[in-house]
Amino acid sequence: MGKPIVAIVGRPNVGKSTLFNKLAGKRISIVEDTPGVTRDRVYAQADWLKYNFTIIDTGGIEHESSDIIVSQMRRQAQIAIETANVIIFMVDGREGLTAADKEVAQMLRKSGKSIVLVVNKIDSLKLEENSYEFYNLGIGEPITISASQGLALGDMLDEVVKYFEDDDSDSKDDEYIKIAFIGKPNVGKSSLINKLLGEERVIVSDIPGTTRDAIDSYLERDGDKFLLIDTAGIRRKSKVKAEIEKYSVIRSYTAIERADICILLLDSTETISDQDEKIIGYAHEMNKAILIIVNKWDLVEKDTKTMNNFKTMIGKSLSFMPYAPYLFISAKTGQRVNRVLDTVKKCYDNYNRRVKTGVLNDVINKAIMMKEPPVIGLKRLKIYYVTQTGVQPPTFIFFVNDISCVHFSYKRYLENQLRDNFDFTGTGIKIEFREKKDV
């Protein structure tokens, strides 16, 4: 049912973010300035032994308060707890057991989740005994670490992964084309899914998904199997009042990770928002197949230029993914809904498209003849051959004389040549360069 999710929780200033950055392998700032795909970061990917999992950083949990910020922070930590499979409960070994720690422990016990108690800031043997008093929390045996120095993190992760379930649910889902429906609230995600299910009337089952607010619906049509993942709506940026509210998108991020294809649903009566750009930018970075659906098209007064104008507007905001196709529908009236799954299937096929090596090299050789590679410094780029090494997305490796001679504009030219000659609608493609001597 997707990657396990591990939430790091505790009162303020116990070292949660330090541990988060350590597990992520780098320091992750709250905002990453990448044009088109900038997004808040409260999650990261980590791995230990044979497991890949998602980690979530949370704001500190404080006492119940009437203060709006404090209460929101508490609520957002609760969302992370509800979403997680395993919880790392972090306390401060130098400061010792506090009333706030006891309150957090009580909240975690009520959650019924698997909990790993971690005593941080233990960076010497003489401080080990500071961990003993935390047995009083009744959470289990404390594991002592130093997040800042990276001490004993392996012991902690050994304990965390013990709670990961090895089940065969993923193997069942592998039979299905997994589709995540994402977007702001009230754009019609659930309405579209219900319309698809109601028209086809071949639902296999409805079962809870990996999070409380996601529902998985299994659907079969004409021999194709689809898994429709409905997600909680992502609020507009203006509604995300503080950094602590960034957890509202966690469920959508985890749905994207599970999916093969991500459908960004937009409201035709509104402009595309920063939050729309961020969430679909994450899908783009994760190399998912992507389809953009504009819903409520029945509410728009139209002339012969309306649809093209709308495409141009979206294209400017989502210029980093020009490969995504568009559909203009009305989930309410059923207009063009019958084309949704057909378009999904086409995107999925392209997401898995393989090109024969001979044909591929013929295309690239012709492209080189039409436009010779540039000279960088005193050396000209020479392309020896290209091969496809994978799918989801289609991935190509160009073997060259010198990687430093690869100019971004020529890389873009090669990608355009691949797209002009092969159908990669609905999917990104990855291009890598290697020097032939590295083979």
N, C-alpha and C positions, 0 to 999 in steps of 0.2 A: 504493500500500500504506500510506496514512496519511501524516501530516505527517513531514517529516524530523526527526531528533532530533540535537541537538548537545550533547555533553558537554564541560564545562570541567574539565580535570584539571591536576594539577601537585603539587609538594610543598607543605607548609603555608606560609601567610603570603606568597603571591606575588600575592594580589589577586583570587582566583577569585570570591569572593562579591561583591566590589565590581563586577566586570564583569557578573556575573549580574544584580545589581540594576539596573545601568545598562541592560542589554539588555531587561530586563523593564519598564523605564519607571518603576519605582518601587522603593522599598525594601520588600522582602518579608521579613517576620519568619518565624521557623520555625513558629510556631503562630498561626493566625488565629482570634480568638475570635468566632465566629459560631454562635449556638445551633443545634445539630442538624447543622451541616455543618463544624464545626471540623476542620482537618486539618493534617498536617505539610506544609510546602512545601519541596520541593527542585527544583521544576520550575516553569517559567512559559512563557507563549506570547510569541513575538517575531515580528517581520516585517521583511523587508528586500527592497526592490524588489518583485517579484511573488510572493515566497515567504513563506509562513507556516510557522513551525517551532517545535519545543519545545526549550527549553534546560534542561539538567540541571546543577545545582551539585553538586560532590563534595567530600568531605573530603580533606584533604591526604594524599598518598601518601608514606609514610615507609619507611625501610629495613626489610627483613624482620626480624621481631621475634617473640619468644615472648609478648610482652604481648598479652593478649586484645583490648584495645581497638584497639591499633595494627593487629593482624592483621585484625580485623573491618573496620576502616576501609579497609584495603588491598583486602579482598575486595569491599566495597561499591563501591569505585571501579572494580574490574574489572567488576562487573555493569553499571555505567553505560557503561563502554567497550564491552562486548559489545552493549549495547542501541543505542548511538549509530550514526548514519550517518557523522557527521563529528566529529572531536575537536579542540577548541582546547587545545593544550598550552601552558600559561602558565608563564613563568619570570620571575625578578626581575632587571631590568636594572641596578638599583642594586647589588645584592649580587653579581651576576656568576654565572658557571657554577659549579655545585657537583656533588659526587659524587651527591647525591640526584637532581639533574636528569638526570644520565647514566643512573641506574637507571630513572627514569620513562621516559626515551626508549627504553631497551631493551625495557621492557614494551609500549610503544606500537608499536614496530616489529613485535613478535611478533603483535600484534592484527590486522595487515593492514588496518586502517582508514585512511581518508583523514585526514590530520593537518595542521592549520594551527598553525605555531609562532609564538607571540605573546610578545614581550618587553615586559613591563609596567613601569610607573613611569618611562617616558622622557618627561618633560614639558618638555624643552628641547633645542635643537639640539646643544648641547655634550655631551649624554648619548647621542646617536645612535651614536657609535662604540662604546659599551658593548655594542651588540648583535652586534658582529662575531664575538666568541668563540663565540657560540651556533651558528655554522655547523658547529662541531666535533661537534655532536650528530648530524649526518647526517640530519636530519629535513627539511631544505629551507630556503628563504630565510626568515629571521626578519622578522616584521612588528612594528614598534615602535608602542606605544600608551601612553596614560595612562588607565587605567580610571577613576581618581578624578576626572580633569578631562574625561573624554569625548573625548580627543584621538585622532584617526585610527581611530576605531571603524568608520567607513564603509569604509576601506581593508581592514580586517580582515574585515568582513562580505562585501565583494565577493569575497574569496578563499574564504570559507566556502561561499557559495552556488554557487560554481563546481562543487562536488562533489555538488550535489543532482541527482538523476536526473529527467529529464522523460520518464516512461514512460506507457503507456496502461493500466496495471494498475488505476488508480482508476476509469477509465471502464468497465472490465469489472465491477468490484465495484459500481458504481452500479446495475447491473441487479439486484442482490441486496438483500434486506432483511438488514442486517448486525446480528448479535446477539452481544453480549459476555456471557459467563457469568462472573460475578465472585462472590467470597466467600472465606471462610477455607479452608484446606486441609481435605480429608477431609469436605467437605459433600456431595460427589457430583457435582461439575461434569462431570468426564470421564465418569462413569457415565451421567449424563443424556444427554450428547451422543452417546455410543456407543449408547444405547437408541434415540434419535431416528434415528440413521443406520441402525441395524440393522433397525428396524421398517420404515422407508421403502424401503430397498434401492434407492435411485436416486441414489447418490452420484456427483457429477460428477468430483471429484478431491480428493485430500488433498495440500496443499502447505504448506511452512513459511510461517509468518506473518512479521510484521515483527520479531519478537524470538525469541530462542532457545527460550524456554519457552512460546511461543504457537503453536497449530496452527490453521490455517484449514481448515474442511471445507465444501465446497459441496454443497448439497442442493436438489433440486427435488421439489415435491409439488403435485399438482392445478394445475399451471400457475404456481405461486408459486416463486420462487427465494430461498433462504436461504443466508447465509454465517454459519456458526457459529464463533465465536472463543473457543477455550478459553484460559484464562489461568492463570498460576501462582497458587497460593493465597495469600491475605493472612493473615499470622499475627495471632493475638490480640494486643491491646495489651500484655498481661502478658509476652508473648514478645518484644516489641520492646524490647530491653534498653537501647538507647541511641539518641541522635539519629542516629548513623551508620547504624543499621539501617533508616532510613526508605526507602532505595532499594529495599527488597523489594517495594514497591507500584508502582514505576515502570511495570512491564509492564502492570499492570492499568489504570493511568491512561491509557497510550497506547492500550490496547484500547478503553477507553471513548470516547476521542476519535474513533476510527475508526467506532464503532458508531452505528446508528440507535436500537436498543433495548438496554437493559442489564437483564439478569436477575440479581437478587441472590438467590443460593441460600443458604438457611439450613438448619441442622440442627435438626429438631424436638425433639431431646433436649437442646439447649442454648439459652441465652438470647442475644439479639442483643447483639453487642459494640460497643465504641466504634469499632473499626476498620471494622466493617460500616457503621456510621453515616457514617463519614468517606468511605468509598469510594462509597457510593450517594449521599451528599451532593454529591460531585464530579459524578456523573452528573446530578443534579438541577440543579446550577449550570450545567452544560454544555447544559441544555435537551434532554436525551435522553428518549425514551419509556422507561418503567420498568415492570417486572413483578417481583413478589416471589414466589419459589417456596420453599415449605417442604418440604424433602425428608425422607425416612426416616419418613414418617407412619405406616408400618406398625409402627414400634417404640413408638408412643405408646398407652398405655391410654386409651381414649376413653369419654366419655359425651355426652349431647346438647349440653353446653355447651363441650366441649373446644376445638372449632375457633374459636368466637366469643371465648373467653378468650384464645386464642393471637393472634387478630387484634387484640384490644384491647391486649395486651402489645406487639406490634410497632408498633401505631399510636401508642402513647405515645412510643416511641423515635424514630419516623419521622414525627412530627407535621407536619413541614415539607413533606411530600409525600403528602397524603391521597388524591390521585388515583390512586395505584398500586394495581392489582388484586392479589389473592392467589390462588395455587394451592397446594393441599396434595397432594403426590404421593409416590410411592415409585419411585425410579429402579430399584431392585432388583427389585421385583415388577411394575413397569409400571403401577401404579395411577395413573390420571388422566394419564399421560404423553401419551396421545393428544390431550389438550386443550392441550398447551403451545403448539404451532405455531398452533393456531386463535386462542388468546389473544394470541400475538405479532402475528398478522396484524390482529386487531382494534385493538390498541394502535398499530400502525403506521398503519392507516387513520385513526385519530383524530389521530395525530401530523401527518398531512397534510390534515386536514379543513379545508375552506373553507366559509364561510357567506356567503350572498348578502347584499349590503349592505342591501337593503330589509328582508329578514327580520330582520337583525341590529339595525337601528334600531328596528323595531317592538318587539322584545324589550326594548331598553334604554329606550325611551319608556315602556313599561308599567312597567318597574322604577322609573323616576323618579316616576311617578304613585303607585306603592305606597309609596315611601319617598323623600321629597324630600331633595335634597342638603343637607348641613349648612351653617350660616353660620359662617364663620371670620372672627373680628374683626367687621367691619361689612359683609362681603360674602358673598353666597351663591354657591356653585359653580353654574355653568350649563353644561350639556352640550349642545353644538350638534348634533353627530352623531358616529358612530363608523364606522370602516372597518377591514377586515382587510387587513393589508399583507404577510403572509407565513405560511408554515407551517414545521414542524419547529423549534420548536413553533408552533402557531397564535398569531399576533401581532396585537393589536388596538390601534389608536390612537384615543383619545377627544379630540376637539377641544373645548376649554373656554374660558371667559372668563378664568380666572386659575388658573394651576397651584398657586399658594400656598393655594388654597381646597380642594385635594384632601386629604382626611383618609384615613389608611390604612384605617380601618374601613369607609369608603364604597367605597374601592377593592376591599376584600375582598367587600363586598356585591355589587358589579358582577360580580366574578369568579364568585361563587356563582350569580348570575342566568344568566350564560353557561353554566355547567355544568349548571344545572337545565333549561335549554332545548335544549342541544346536547350530544351525547355526546363528551366529552373524557376518557373513562376511559383511564388509562394514559399520559397526557401532561400536562405542565405547559402553561400558557398564559401568554403575556406580555401585559401591559397597560401601555401608555404614554399619557401625557397631553401634549398640545401646546396652546398658546394659539392661537386661530384667527388672530390677527394674524401668527403665524409662518408661516402657510401661503403 
